[in-house]
Amino acid sequence: MENENNNSLFLEKGQGSSVGQSVRQTASIRRSFKDEITAVAKQLELYAVRETDKAFAYELCAIIAEVNLMRPEFRVKIGGEVLEAGLVQEVFSCLTHDHLDRVMAAFNSCKNEIRNKKAYLRTALYNSVFELEAGTINDVNWIG
């Protein structure tokens, strides 16, 4: 009860408005993040992932969502290079379920110690777009 009185006095003086606003902004950001993860999961056809891989696939969706919510001028480190978030967002927009499968398979078969899992996966997702495309071109050239 005493805390409620202190809080109401605090808010009556107008000093708590920035705290309340900050809490609302944080809640809004969380909603945006959840919405973005949902959109990424739909883009990557997360429903088609095996049950045993769902948690890992969801983690990848969260990494993509985090980058997608950045301002385009922000900087993101990919494989040791610092790139504009807008460029990374464009590449991530090309990701498909096949890319997701490749990244998960490569990570699961990796024998080396990975010190920064998030950075490794962000780079793997980015590179998977180019690797899958190059692999498809090589397959077509080999057959043709």
ROTORTOR-287404 format. One record per atom (N, C-alpha, C, O, CB): residue in one letter; atom name; z, y, x. Coordinates in steps of 0.2 Angstrom, whole numbers. Glycine has a CB too. Layout:
N
('a','CA',(Z,Y,X))
...
! end
This chain:
144
('m','N',(0,-6,4))
('m','CA',(0,0,0))
('m','C',(0,6,4))
('m','O',(-3,11,3))
('m','CB',(6,0,-5))
('e','N',(4,6,10))
('e','CA',(4,12,14))
('e','C',(-2,13,17))
('e','O',(-5,19,18))
('e','CB',(10,11,19))
('n','N',(-6,8,19))
('n','CA',(-13,9,22))
('n','C',(-18,12,17))
('n','O',(-22,16,19))
('n','CB',(-15,2,25))
('e','N',(-17,10,11))
('e','CA',(-22,13,6))
('e','C',(-20,20,5))
('e','O',(-25,24,5))
('e','CB',(-20,9,-1))
('n','N',(-14,22,5))
('n','CA',(-13,29,5))
('n','C',(-15,33,11))
('n','O',(-18,38,10))
('n','CB',(-5,31,5))
('n','N',(-15,30,17))
('n','CA',(-17,33,23))
('n','C',(-25,34,23))
('n','O',(-28,39,25))
('n','CB',(-15,29,29))
('n','N',(-28,28,20))
('n','CA',(-35,29,20))
('n','C',(-38,34,15))
('n','O',(-43,37,16))
('n','CB',(-38,22,18))
('s','N',(-34,34,9))
('s','CA',(-36,39,4))
('s','C',(-35,46,7))
('s','O',(-40,51,6))
('s','CB',(-33,38,-2))
('l','N',(-30,48,11))
('l','CA',(-29,54,14))
('l','C',(-34,56,19))
('l','O',(-37,61,19))
('l','CB',(-22,55,17))
('f','N',(-36,50,23))
('f','CA',(-41,51,28))
('f','C',(-48,53,25))
('f','O',(-51,57,27))
('f','CB',(-42,44,32))
('l','N',(-49,50,19))
('l','CA',(-56,51,16))
('l','C',(-56,58,13))
('l','O',(-61,61,12))
('l','CB',(-58,45,11))
('e','N',(-50,60,10))
('e','CA',(-50,66,6))
('e','C',(-51,72,11))
('e','O',(-53,77,9))
('e','CB',(-43,67,3))
('k','N',(-49,71,17))
('k','CA',(-50,76,22))
('k','C',(-57,77,25))
('k','O',(-59,81,28))
('k','CB',(-45,75,28))
('g','N',(-61,72,23))
('g','CA',(-68,72,24))
('g','C',(-70,69,31))
('g','O',(-75,69,33))
('g','CB',(-70,79,24))
('q','N',(-64,66,34))
('q','CA',(-65,64,41))
('q','C',(-68,56,41))
('q','O',(-71,54,46))
('q','CB',(-59,64,45))
('g','N',(-68,53,35))
('g','CA',(-70,46,35))
('g','C',(-77,45,32))
('g','O',(-80,40,32))
('g','CB',(-65,43,30))
('s','N',(-80,51,31))
('s','CA',(-87,50,28))
('s','C',(-92,47,33))
('s','O',(-96,44,31))
('s','CB',(-90,57,26))
('s','N',(-91,49,39))
('s','CA',(-96,46,44))
('s','C',(-94,39,46))
('s','O',(-99,35,47))
('s','CB',(-95,50,51))
('v','N',(-88,37,45))
('v','CA',(-86,30,45))
('v','C',(-89,26,40))
('v','O',(-93,21,41))
('v','CB',(-79,29,45))
('g','N',(-89,29,33))
('g','CA',(-92,25,28))
('g','C',(-99,25,28))
('g','O',(-102,20,26))
('g','CB',(-90,29,21))
('q','N',(-102,30,31))
('q','CA',(-110,31,32))
('q','C',(-112,26,37))
('q','O',(-117,22,36))
('q','CB',(-112,38,34))
('s','N',(-108,25,42))
('s','CA',(-109,20,47))
('s','C',(-109,13,45))
('s','O',(-113,9,46))
('s','CB',(-105,21,53))
('v','N',(-104,12,40))
('v','CA',(-104,5,37))
('v','C',(-110,3,33))
('v','O',(-112,-2,33))
('v','CB',(-97,4,33))
('r','N',(-112,8,29))
('r','CA',(-117,8,25))
('r','C',(-124,6,29))
('r','O',(-128,2,27))
('r','CB',(-118,14,20))
('q','N',(-125,10,34))
('q','CA',(-130,9,38))
('q','C',(-131,2,41))
('q','O',(-136,-1,42))
('q','CB',(-131,15,44))
('t','N',(-125,0,44))
('t','CA',(-124,-7,47))
('t','C',(-126,-12,42))
('t','O',(-130,-17,43))
('t','CB',(-117,-8,49))
('a','N',(-124,-11,35))
('a','CA',(-125,-16,30))
('a','C',(-133,-16,29))
('a','O',(-136,-21,28))
('a','CB',(-121,-14,24))
('s','N',(-136,-10,29))
('s','CA',(-143,-9,28))
('s','C',(-147,-13,33))
('s','O',(-152,-16,32))
('s','CB',(-145,-2,27))
('i','N',(-145,-12,39))
('i','CA',(-148,-15,45))
('i','C',(-148,-22,44))
('i','O',(-152,-26,46))
('i','CB',(-145,-13,52))
('r','N',(-142,-25,42))
('r','CA',(-141,-32,42))
('r','C',(-146,-35,36))
('r','O',(-149,-40,37))
('r','CB',(-134,-34,40))
('r','N',(-146,-31,31))
('r','CA',(-151,-33,25))
('r','C',(-158,-33,28))
('r','O',(-162,-38,27))
('r','CB',(-150,-29,19))
('s','N',(-160,-28,32))
('s','CA',(-167,-28,35))
('s','C',(-168,-34,40))
('s','O',(-173,-36,40))
('s','CB',(-167,-21,38))
('f','N',(-163,-35,43))
('f','CA',(-163,-41,48))
('f','C',(-164,-47,45))
('f','O',(-169,-51,46))
('f','CB',(-157,-41,53))
('k','N',(-160,-48,39))
('k','CA',(-161,-55,35))
('k','C',(-168,-55,32))
('k','O',(-171,-60,32))
('k','CB',(-156,-55,30))
('d','N',(-170,-49,29))
('d','CA',(-177,-49,26))
('d','C',(-182,-50,31))
('d','O',(-187,-54,30))
('d','CB',(-178,-42,23))
('e','N',(-182,-48,37))
('e','CA',(-187,-49,42))
('e','C',(-187,-56,45))
('e','O',(-192,-59,46))
('e','CB',(-185,-44,48))
('i','N',(-181,-59,45))
('i','CA',(-181,-66,47))
('i','C',(-184,-70,42))
('i','O',(-188,-75,43))
('i','CB',(-173,-69,48))
('t','N',(-183,-69,35))
('t','CA',(-186,-72,30))
('t','C',(-194,-71,30))
('t','O',(-197,-76,29))
('t','CB',(-183,-69,23))
('a','N',(-196,-65,32))
('a','CA',(-203,-64,32))
('a','C',(-206,-68,38))
('a','O',(-212,-71,38))
('a','CB',(-205,-57,33))
('v','N',(-203,-68,44))
('v','CA',(-205,-72,50))
('v','C',(-205,-80,48))
('v','O',(-210,-83,50))
('v','CB',(-201,-71,56))
('a','N',(-200,-82,45))
('a','CA',(-199,-89,43))
('a','C',(-205,-91,38))
('a','O',(-208,-96,39))
('a','CB',(-193,-91,39))
('k','N',(-207,-87,34))
('k','CA',(-213,-88,30))
('k','C',(-219,-88,34))
('k','O',(-224,-92,33))
('k','CB',(-213,-83,24))
('q','N',(-220,-83,38))
('q','CA',(-226,-83,42))
('q','C',(-227,-89,47))
('q','O',(-232,-91,47))
('q','CB',(-226,-76,47))
('l','N',(-221,-92,49))
('l','CA',(-222,-97,54))
('l','C',(-221,-104,50))
('l','O',(-220,-109,53))
('l','CB',(-216,-97,59))
('e','N',(-221,-104,43))
('e','CA',(-220,-110,39))
('e','C',(-214,-114,41))
('e','O',(-215,-120,42))
('e','CB',(-227,-114,40))
('l','N',(-209,-111,41))
('l','CA',(-202,-114,43))
('l','C',(-201,-120,39))
('l','O',(-197,-125,41))
('l','CB',(-197,-109,43))
('y','N',(-203,-120,33))
('y','CA',(-202,-125,28))
('y','C',(-205,-132,31))
('y','O',(-203,-137,29))
('y','CB',(-205,-124,21))
('a','N',(-210,-131,35))
('a','CA',(-213,-137,38))
('a','C',(-210,-140,44))
('a','O',(-212,-145,46))
('a','CB',(-221,-136,39))
('v','N',(-205,-137,46))
('v','CA',(-201,-139,52))
('v','C',(-197,-145,50))
('v','O',(-194,-145,45))
('v','CB',(-197,-134,56))
('r','N',(-196,-150,55))
('r','CA',(-192,-156,54))
('r','C',(-185,-153,53))
('r','O',(-183,-148,56))
('r','CB',(-192,-161,59))
('e','N',(-181,-157,49))
('e','CA',(-174,-155,48))
('e','C',(-170,-154,54))
('e','O',(-166,-150,55))
('e','CB',(-170,-160,43))
('t','N',(-171,-159,59))
('t','CA',(-168,-158,65))
('t','C',(-169,-152,69))
('t','O',(-165,-150,74))
('t','CB',(-169,-165,69))
('d','N',(-175,-149,68))
('d','CA',(-177,-143,72))
('d','C',(-176,-137,68))
('d','O',(-177,-131,71))
('d','CB',(-184,-144,74))
('k','N',(-173,-137,62))
('k','CA',(-173,-131,58))
('k','C',(-168,-125,61))
('k','O',(-170,-119,61))
('k','CB',(-170,-132,51))
('a','N',(-163,-127,64))
('a','CA',(-158,-122,67))
('a','C',(-162,-119,73))
('a','O',(-161,-113,74))
('a','CB',(-152,-126,70))
('f','N',(-165,-123,77))
('f','CA',(-169,-120,83))
('f','C',(-174,-115,81))
('f','O',(-175,-110,83))
('f','CB',(-171,-126,88))
('a','N',(-178,-118,76))
('a','CA',(-183,-114,73))
('a','C',(-181,-107,70))
('a','O',(-184,-102,71))
('a','CB',(-187,-118,68))
('y','N',(-175,-107,67))
('y','CA',(-172,-101,64))
('y','C',(-170,-97,69))
('y','O',(-171,-90,69))
('y','CB',(-166,-103,60))
('e','N',(-168,-99,75))
('e','CA',(-166,-95,81))
('e','C',(-172,-91,83))
('e','O',(-172,-86,85))
('e','CB',(-163,-100,86))
('l','N',(-178,-95,84))
('l','CA',(-184,-92,86))
('l','C',(-186,-86,81))
('l','O',(-188,-81,83))
('l','CB',(-189,-97,87))
('c','N',(-185,-88,75))
('c','CA',(-187,-82,70))
('c','C',(-182,-76,71))
('c','O',(-185,-71,70))
('c','CB',(-186,-85,63))
('a','N',(-176,-77,72))
('a','CA',(-172,-72,73))
('a','C',(-174,-67,80))
('a','O',(-173,-61,79))
('a','CB',(-164,-74,74))
('i','N',(-176,-71,85))
('i','CA',(-178,-67,91))
('i','C',(-184,-63,89))
('i','O',(-185,-57,91))
('i','CB',(-180,-72,96))
('i','N',(-189,-66,85))
('i','CA',(-195,-62,83))
('i','C',(-193,-56,79))
('i','O',(-196,-51,79))
('i','CB',(-200,-67,80))
('a','N',(-189,-58,74))
('a','CA',(-187,-52,69))
('a','C',(-183,-47,73))
('a','O',(-184,-41,71))
('a','CB',(-182,-55,64))
('e','N',(-179,-48,78))
('e','CA',(-176,-43,82))
('e','C',(-181,-38,85))
('e','O',(-181,-32,85))
('e','CB',(-172,-46,87))
('v','N',(-186,-41,88))
('v','CA',(-192,-37,91))
('v','C',(-196,-33,86))
('v','O',(-197,-28,87))
('v','CB',(-197,-42,95))
('n','N',(-197,-37,80))
('n','CA',(-201,-33,75))
('n','C',(-197,-27,72))
('n','O',(-201,-23,70))
('n','CB',(-202,-38,69))
('l','N',(-191,-27,72))
('l','CA',(-187,-21,70))
('l','C',(-186,-16,75))
('l','O',(-184,-10,73))
('l','CB',(-180,-24,67))
('m','N',(-188,-17,81))
('m','CA',(-188,-11,86))
('m','C',(-193,-6,84))
('m','O',(-198,-7,81))
('m','CB',(-189,-14,93))
('r','N',(-192,0,86))
('r','CA',(-197,5,86))
('r','C',(-202,3,91))
('r','O',(-201,1,97))
('r','CB',(-194,12,88))
('p','N',(-208,5,90))
('p','CA',(-214,3,94))
('p','C',(-214,6,101))
('p','O',(-216,3,106))
('p','CB',(-220,5,91))
('e','N',(-210,11,102))
('e','CA',(-210,14,109))
('e','C',(-204,11,113))
('e','O',(-204,13,119))
('e','CB',(-209,22,108))
('f','N',(-200,7,110))
('f','CA',(-194,4,114))
('f','C',(-198,-1,119))
('f','O',(-203,-2,118))
('f','CB',(-190,0,109))
('r','N',(-194,-2,124))
('r','CA',(-196,-7,129))
('r','C',(-193,-14,128))
('r','O',(-187,-14,126))
('r','CB',(-194,-4,136))
('v','N',(-197,-19,129))
('v','CA',(-195,-26,129))
('v','C',(-197,-29,135))
('v','O',(-202,-28,138))
('v','CB',(-198,-29,123))
('k','N',(-192,-33,138))
('k','CA',(-194,-37,144))
('k','C',(-197,-44,142))
('k','O',(-194,-48,139))
('k','CB',(-187,-38,149))
('i','N',(-203,-45,145))
('i','CA',(-206,-51,144))
('i','C',(-208,-54,150))
('i','O',(-212,-51,154))
('i','CB',(-212,-50,139))
('g','N',(-205,-60,152))
('g','CA',(-207,-63,159))
('g','C',(-207,-58,165))
('g','O',(-211,-58,169))
('g','CB',(-214,-65,158))
('g','N',(-202,-54,165))
('g','CA',(-200,-50,170))
('g','C',(-204,-43,170))
('g','O',(-203,-38,174))
('g','CB',(-202,-53,177))
('e','N',(-209,-42,165))
('e','CA',(-212,-36,164))
('e','C',(-209,-32,158))
('e','O',(-207,-35,154))
('e','CB',(-220,-37,163))
('v','N',(-209,-26,159))
('v','CA',(-207,-22,153))
('v','C',(-213,-19,149))
('v','O',(-217,-16,152))
('v','CB',(-202,-16,156))
('l','N',(-213,-21,143))
('l','CA',(-218,-19,139))
('l','C',(-216,-15,133))
('l','O',(-210,-15,131))
('l','CB',(-222,-26,136))
('e','N',(-220,-11,130))
('e','CA',(-219,-8,124))
('e','C',(-218,-13,118))
('e','O',(-221,-18,117))
('e','CB',(-224,-2,122))
('a','N',(-213,-12,114))
('a','CA',(-211,-16,108))
('a','C',(-217,-17,104))
('a','O',(-218,-22,101))
('a','CB',(-205,-14,104))
('g','N',(-221,-11,103))
('g','CA',(-227,-11,98))
('g','C',(-232,-17,100))
('g','O',(-235,-20,96))
('g','CB',(-230,-5,98))
('l','N',(-233,-17,107))
('l','CA',(-238,-22,109))
('l','C',(-235,-29,108))
('l','O',(-239,-34,106))
('l','CB',(-239,-21,117))
('v','N',(-229,-30,109))
('v','CA',(-225,-37,108))
('v','C',(-226,-39,101))
('v','O',(-227,-44,99))
('v','CB',(-218,-37,111))
('q','N',(-224,-34,97))
('q','CA',(-225,-35,89))
('q','C',(-232,-37,87))
('q','O',(-232,-41,83))
('q','CB',(-223,-28,86))
('e','N',(-237,-34,90))
('e','CA',(-244,-36,89))
('e','C',(-245,-43,90))
('e','O',(-248,-47,87))
('e','CB',(-249,-31,92))
('v','N',(-243,-45,96))
('v','CA',(-244,-52,99))
('v','C',(-240,-57,94))
('v','O',(-242,-62,92))
('v','CB',(-241,-53,106))
('f','N',(-233,-55,92))
('f','CA',(-229,-59,88))
('f','C',(-232,-60,81))
('f','O',(-231,-65,78))
('f','CB',(-222,-56,88))
('s','N',(-236,-55,79))
('s','CA',(-239,-55,72))
('s','C',(-245,-61,72))
('s','O',(-247,-63,67))
('s','CB',(-242,-49,70))
('c','N',(-247,-63,78))
('c','CA',(-252,-68,78))
('c','C',(-249,-75,79))
('c','O',(-252,-80,78))
('c','CB',(-256,-67,85))
('l','N',(-242,-76,79))
('l','CA',(-239,-82,79))
('l','C',(-240,-86,73))
('l','O',(-240,-84,68))
('l','CB',(-231,-81,81))
('t','N',(-241,-93,74))
('t','CA',(-241,-98,68))
('t','C',(-236,-103,69))
('t','O',(-232,-104,74))
('t','CB',(-249,-100,68))
('h','N',(-237,-108,65))
('h','CA',(-232,-114,65))
('h','C',(-234,-118,71))
('h','O',(-229,-121,74))
('h','CB',(-233,-118,59))
('d','N',(-240,-118,73))
('d','CA',(-242,-122,80))
('d','C',(-239,-119,86))
('d','O',(-236,-123,90))
('d','CB',(-250,-122,80))
('h','N',(-238,-112,86))
('h','CA',(-235,-109,92))
('h','C',(-228,-111,92))
('h','O',(-225,-112,97))
('h','CB',(-236,-101,91))
('l','N',(-225,-111,86))
('l','CA',(-218,-112,85))
('l','C',(-216,-120,88))
('l','O',(-212,-121,92))
('l','CB',(-215,-112,78))
('d','N',(-221,-124,86))
('d','CA',(-220,-131,88))
('d','C',(-221,-132,96))
('d','O',(-217,-135,99))
('d','CB',(-225,-136,85))
('r','N',(-225,-128,98))
('r','CA',(-226,-128,106))
('r','C',(-220,-126,109))
('r','O',(-218,-129,114))
('r','CB',(-233,-125,108))
('v','N',(-218,-120,107))
('v','CA',(-212,-117,111))
('v','C',(-206,-122,110))
('v','O',(-202,-123,115))
('v','CB',(-210,-110,107))
('m','N',(-205,-125,104))
('m','CA',(-199,-129,104))
('m','C',(-200,-135,108))
('m','O',(-195,-138,111))
('m','CB',(-198,-131,96))
('a','N',(-206,-138,108))
('a','CA',(-207,-144,112))
('a','C',(-206,-142,120))
('a','O',(-204,-146,124))
('a','CB',(-214,-147,111))
('a','N',(-209,-137,122))
('a','CA',(-209,-135,129))
('a','C',(-201,-134,131))
('a','O',(-199,-136,136))
('a','CB',(-213,-128,130))
('f','N',(-198,-130,127))
('f','CA',(-191,-129,128))
('f','C',(-187,-136,129))
('f','O',(-183,-137,133))
('f','CB',(-187,-125,123))
('n','N',(-188,-140,124))
('n','CA',(-184,-147,124))
('n','C',(-186,-151,130))
('n','O',(-182,-155,132))
('n','CB',(-186,-150,117))
('s','N',(-192,-150,133))
('s','CA',(-194,-154,138))
('s','C',(-193,-151,145))
('s','O',(-194,-154,150))
('s','CB',(-201,-156,138))
('c','N',(-190,-145,145))
('c','CA',(-189,-141,151))
('c','C',(-183,-145,155))
('c','O',(-178,-146,152))
('c','CB',(-187,-134,149))
('k','N',(-184,-146,161))
('k','CA',(-180,-149,166))
('k','C',(-175,-144,170))
('k','O',(-170,-146,172))
('k','CB',(-183,-154,171))
('n','N',(-178,-138,170))
('n','CA',(-174,-133,174))
('n','C',(-169,-130,170))
('n','O',(-169,-130,164))
('n','CB',(-179,-127,177))
('e','N',(-164,-127,174))
('e','CA',(-158,-124,170))
('e','C',(-161,-117,168))
('e','O',(-164,-113,172))
('e','CB',(-152,-123,175))
('i','N',(-160,-115,162))
('i','CA',(-162,-109,159))
('i','C',(-155,-105,158))
('i','O',(-151,-106,154))
('i','CB',(-165,-110,152))
('r','N',(-155,-99,162))
('r','CA',(-149,-95,162))
('r','C',(-149,-90,156))
('r','O',(-144,-89,153))
('r','CB',(-149,-91,168))
('n','N',(-155,-88,154))
('n','CA',(-155,-83,149))
('n','C',(-160,-86,143))
('n','O',(-166,-84,143))
('n','CB',(-157,-76,151))
('k','N',(-157,-89,139))
('k','CA',(-161,-93,134))
('k','C',(-165,-88,130))
('k','O',(-171,-90,128))
('k','CB',(-156,-97,129))
('k','N',(-162,-83,127))
('k','CA',(-165,-78,123))
('k','C',(-171,-75,126))
('k','O',(-177,-75,124))
('k','CB',(-160,-73,121))
('a','N',(-170,-73,133))
('a','CA',(-176,-70,136))
('a','C',(-182,-75,138))
('a','O',(-187,-74,137))
('a','CB',(-174,-67,143))
('y','N',(-179,-81,139))
('y','CA',(-184,-87,140))
('y','C',(-188,-88,134))
('y','O',(-194,-88,134))
('y','CB',(-181,-93,142))
('l','N',(-185,-88,128))
('l','CA',(-188,-90,122))
('l','C',(-193,-84,120))
('l','O',(-198,-85,117))
('l','CB',(-183,-91,117))
('r','N',(-191,-78,121))
('r','CA',(-195,-72,119))
('r','C',(-201,-72,123))
('r','O',(-207,-71,121))
('r','CB',(-191,-65,120))
('t','N',(-201,-74,130))
('t','CA',(-206,-74,134))
('t','C',(-211,-80,132))
('t','O',(-217,-80,132))
('t','CB',(-204,-75,141))
('a','N',(-208,-86,130))
('a','CA',(-212,-92,128))
('a','C',(-215,-90,122))
('a','O',(-221,-92,121))
('a','CB',(-207,-98,127))
('l','N',(-212,-87,117))
('l','CA',(-216,-85,111))
('l','C',(-222,-81,112))
('l','O',(-227,-82,110))
('l','CB',(-211,-82,106))
('y','N',(-221,-76,116))
('y','CA',(-226,-71,118))
('y','C',(-232,-75,122))
('y','O',(-238,-74,120))
('y','CB',(-223,-65,123))
('n','N',(-230,-79,127))
('n','CA',(-235,-82,130))
('n','C',(-239,-88,126))
('n','O',(-245,-89,127))
('n','CB',(-232,-85,136))
('s','N',(-235,-90,121))
('s','CA',(-238,-96,117))
('s','C',(-245,-94,114))
('s','O',(-249,-98,113))
('s','CB',(-233,-98,112))
('v','N',(-245,-87,112))
('v','CA',(-251,-85,108))
('v','C',(-257,-85,113))
('v','O',(-262,-88,111))
('v','CB',(-250,-77,106))
('f','N',(-256,-84,119))
('f','CA',(-262,-84,124))
('f','C',(-263,-91,126))
('f','O',(-269,-93,127))
('f','CB',(-260,-79,130))
('e','N',(-258,-95,127))
('e','CA',(-259,-102,129))
('e','C',(-262,-106,124))
('e','O',(-267,-110,126))
('e','CB',(-252,-105,131))
('l','N',(-261,-105,118))
('l','CA',(-264,-109,112))
('l','C',(-271,-107,112))
('l','O',(-275,-111,111))
('l','CB',(-260,-108,106))
('e','N',(-272,-101,112))
('e','CA',(-279,-98,112))
('e','C',(-283,-101,117))
('e','O',(-289,-103,116))
('e','CB',(-279,-91,112))
('a','N',(-281,-101,123))
('a','CA',(-284,-103,129))
('a','C',(-285,-111,129))
('a','O',(-291,-113,131))
('a','CB',(-281,-101,136))
('g','N',(-280,-114,126))
('g','CA',(-281,-121,126))
('g','C',(-286,-123,121))
('g','O',(-290,-128,122))
('g','CB',(-274,-124,123))
('t','N',(-287,-119,115))
('t','CA',(-292,-121,110))
('t','C',(-299,-119,113))
('t','O',(-304,-123,112))
('t','CB',(-291,-116,104))
('i','N',(-300,-114,117))
('i','CA',(-306,-112,120))
('i','C',(-308,-118,125))
('i','O',(-314,-120,125))
('i','CB',(-306,-105,123))
('n','N',(-303,-120,129))
('n','CA',(-305,-126,133))
('n','C',(-307,-132,130))
('n','O',(-311,-135,132))
('n','CB',(-299,-127,138))
('d','N',(-303,-134,124))
('d','CA',(-305,-140,120))
('d','C',(-312,-139,118))
('d','O',(-316,-144,118))
('d','CB',(-300,-141,115))
('v','N',(-314,-133,115))
('v','CA',(-321,-132,112))
('v','C',(-326,-133,118))
('v','O',(-331,-136,117))
('v','CB',(-321,-125,109))
('n','N',(-325,-130,123))
('n','CA',(-330,-130,129))
('n','C',(-330,-137,132))
('n','O',(-336,-139,134))
('n','CB',(-327,-125,135))
('w','N',(-325,-141,132))
('w','CA',(-325,-148,134))
('w','C',(-329,-152,130))
('w','O',(-333,-156,132))
('w','CB',(-318,-150,135))
('i','N',(-328,-151,123))
('i','CA',(-332,-155,118))
('i','C',(-339,-153,118))
('i','O',(-343,-158,118))
('i','CB',(-329,-155,111))
('g','N',(-340,-147,118))
('g','CA',(-347,-144,117))
('g','C',(-351,-145,123))
('g','O',(-357,-143,124))
('g','CB',(-347,-137,115))
! end
